[in-house]
Amino acid sequence: MNAEELVSIELADEEREVLRRGLNEWRGPAHCTEALAVAMGFRNVADLHEEGNRLHAALTAGDPLSTRDWRRVLVATEIVFASDVFGSGCDWSITTGYSDEDTIKILRRLQRTIARELRGALHRRDD
């Protein structure tokens, strides 16, 4: 499977919402550096914002994403949630309305689901 093949992943509404909120946080209280944007799989901060808009819309519509996009959305959300230096950190619950406890439970489900679905897509392609 290449990084551009589209994978449809069934997610609960709250899971999609946490991913959308995670992307939105990079436009608000979070402070991304160029190096961090690259580490998350974007070309730079401007690309994080541009691609973030596209990815947000795709998540809202329930569209399939490339394996690369699923990974970028998840890692961007993980970092913006957890980091108080670069992300929302301690302000996450205030700016998103999701408690830390609820968010970590949702993120763990997302991590398992996305990893399982991407592995499954890889195996289906190899069959």
C-alpha positions in Angstrom: 0.0 0.0 0.0 1.4 3.4 -0.8 0.7 6.5 1.3 -1.7 7.9 -1.3 -4.2 5.0 -1.3 -7.4 6.0 0.3 -8.7 4.1 3.4 -12.2 4.5 4.8 -12.3 4.1 8.5 -15.6 3.9 10.4 -15.3 6.2 13.4 -17.8 7.3 16.1 -18.9 10.9 16.0 -16.9 11.8 19.1 -13.8 10.2 17.6 -14.1 12.3 14.4 -14.9 15.4 16.5 -11.7 14.9 18.6 -9.6 14.7 15.5 -11.3 17.8 14.0 -10.8 19.7 17.3 -7.2 18.6 17.3 -6.6 20.0 13.8 -8.4 23.2 14.8 -6.2 23.7 17.9 -3.2 24.3 15.6 -5.0 27.4 14.4 -5.7 28.6 17.9 -3.8 28.2 21.2 -1.1 25.8 19.8 2.3 27.1 18.8 3.8 24.9 16.0 7.3 25.3 14.9 8.5 24.6 11.3 10.5 21.6 12.6 7.5 20.1 14.5 5.2 20.6 11.4 7.8 18.6 9.4 8.0 15.9 12.1 4.2 15.5 11.9 4.4 14.9 8.2 3.7 18.4 6.9 6.0 20.5 4.7 5.9 23.5 7.1 3.5 25.3 9.4 1.6 26.9 6.5 1.1 23.4 5.0 -0.2 22.2 8.4 -2.9 24.9 8.3 -3.7 24.4 4.6 -3.8 20.6 4.8 -5.6 20.9 8.2 -8.5 22.7 6.5 -8.7 19.9 3.9 -8.4 17.2 6.4 -11.0 18.8 8.7 -13.5 19.0 5.8 -12.8 15.3 4.9 -13.3 14.2 8.5 -16.6 16.2 8.6 -17.8 14.5 5.4 -16.7 11.1 6.5 -14.4 10.8 3.4 -11.6 8.2 3.2 -8.1 9.5 3.8 -4.7 8.3 2.6 -2.7 6.3 5.1 -0.4 9.3 5.3 -3.3 11.6 6.1 -4.7 9.3 8.8 -1.3 9.3 10.5 -0.9 13.0 10.2 -4.3 13.7 11.7 -3.7 11.3 14.6 -0.2 12.6 15.4 -1.2 16.2 15.1 -4.1 15.5 17.6 -1.9 13.6 20.0 0.7 16.3 20.1 -1.7 19.2 20.4 -3.6 17.5 23.2 -0.6 16.4 25.2 2.0 19.2 24.8 1.7 22.3 26.9 4.8 23.7 25.2 3.7 23.3 21.5 0.0 22.3 21.8 -3.0 23.2 23.8 -1.9 21.0 26.7 -3.5 22.3 29.9 -6.0 24.5 28.0 -7.3 21.5 25.9 -10.4 21.0 28.0 -11.2 24.7 28.0 -10.7 25.3 24.2 -12.3 22.0 23.0 -14.9 21.2 25.6 -13.4 17.7 26.0 -12.0 16.7 29.4 -8.5 15.2 29.5 -10.0 11.9 30.8 -12.5 11.7 27.9 -9.9 12.7 25.4 -7.3 10.1 26.4 -10.0 7.4 26.2 -11.0 8.5 22.8 -7.4 8.9 21.6 -6.6 5.3 22.7 -9.6 4.0 20.7 -8.5 6.0 17.7 -4.9 4.7 18.0 -6.2 1.1 18.1 -8.8 1.6 15.3 -6.6 3.5 12.9 -3.6 1.1 13.3 -5.9 -1.9 12.9 -7.6 -0.4 9.8 -4.4 0.6 8.1 -2.9 -2.9 8.8 -6.1 -4.4 7.4 -5.9 -2.2 4.3 -2.3 -3.3 3.8 -3.2 -7.0 4.0 -6.2 -6.6 1.7 -4.0 -5.0 -0.9 -1.4 -7.8 -0.6 -4.1 -10.6 -1.2 
